[in-house]
Amino acid sequence: MTEKEILTCLESEYREVFVKTDSLPNPYIGEQEIKAILLGTEPGNGYNTRFEYAFGLENPKSKYIQTVQANLYNLNNLNLGNLYIQNICKNYFDCDSFKNKFWKEIAKLWVPLIKGELDARFERNIPILLSADKILEVVLTETEKKRSAKFYYENLSFIDEDKNVFERVLIPFYRHFRYKLSKWDDYRAKVDRYFE
């Protein structure tokens, strides 16, 4: 489906949570050579906030990117300048993804479009950083079991290309305070080494 078709579907079938707007946030594109793609769940969190760019990055002090930036400060080889940032769901909702009972089925509508956009722009060797564990609910292949966030961090595990629909390495890079890289030295070191 095209973006317009997805939005039409959401407006007719998911009125309970869908918020119609004149425009959707653009992806944020760092000014350096892109080393990774960062994916969020959706723009906003149920408030009337509207963004020009994903994560509100028209404002360099956006509160929506602060936890990601805190993790980036713990790395030597990644920063906002070498990231491409987009959301799985491009549209706004009247609640955040964890309160949205339709998020998973709506996200599944967006995933093929997002994959197509990423494939058109980047070689497959550019990995995806996942800002939320919830994203794994819609991107793992049918044969791959979703594991806990803690599992990935404790076992220094990434998700291989053949285990997800994006066919790229997926790197858990969660915004939740439990997964601040400052608390996970071994995992932080593995992420940093990946981008040397």
Beta strands, then each sheet from edge to edge (+ up, - down):
strand 1: 18-19
strand 2: 28-29
strand 3: 36-40
strand 4: 83-87
strand 5: 92-93
strand 6: 128-130
strand 7: 170-172
sheet 1: 1+ 5-
sheet 2: 2+ 4- 3- 6- 7-
end
